[in-house]
Amino acid sequence: MIPIDSLYFFSIISTLSESNHLLLKGFICVLYRISQDADTNGMNPFNLGLCVSNSLFKTESTTITSGKQEADVMSSIVEFLIVNSSSLFGSDVLTCIPDKHIIVHQIPNLSMLSFS
């Protein structure tokens, strides 16, 4: 993993609007929970960083030729956020999803939702 300064990231995260902070915290919580089953699913923080970093950091100027070094930095940032989630977002980030075994069809009235 590329060395990353925790205080630097904490200072960036603290400047986010409340809604963006909650969105990032929730997303990192989901990634953290996925990484907890890495023995089963193979998705440790490093692999999750590789999978989602391009989508998170893609800009209009990002191209496929941006290079491996840029991709390594982006995936290391996501890996860092997952590994250090409790120190960056508070310990409740580790439990913000109450039951990882919820199955959608077990949620009452979900099929009756209307998105019109």
VENZI-V763596 format. One line per field, one symbol per residue. ss: DSSP state (H for helix, E for strand, L for the rest). psi: psi as a letter, one per 40 degrees, with the letter a starting at -180 (. if undefined). burial: # if it has 9 or more other C-alpha atoms within 8 Angstrom, else .. A space follows every 10 residues. Layout:
ss=???
psi=???
burial=???
This chain:
ss=LLLLLHHHHH HHHLLLLHHH HHHHHHHHHH HHHHHLLHHH HLLLHHHHHH HHHHHHHLLL LLLHHHLHHH HHHHHHHHHH HHHLHHHHHL HHHHHLLLLL LLLHHHLLLH HHLLLL
psi=ihhhhddddd dddeeiiddd dddddddddd ddddddfddd eegidddddd deddddehid ehidediddd dddddddddd dddfddddei dedeeehdhe ehhdeehied eeihf.
burial=........## ..#..#.... #...##.### #####.##.. ..######## .###...... .......... ########## ##..##.##. #.##..#... .......... ......
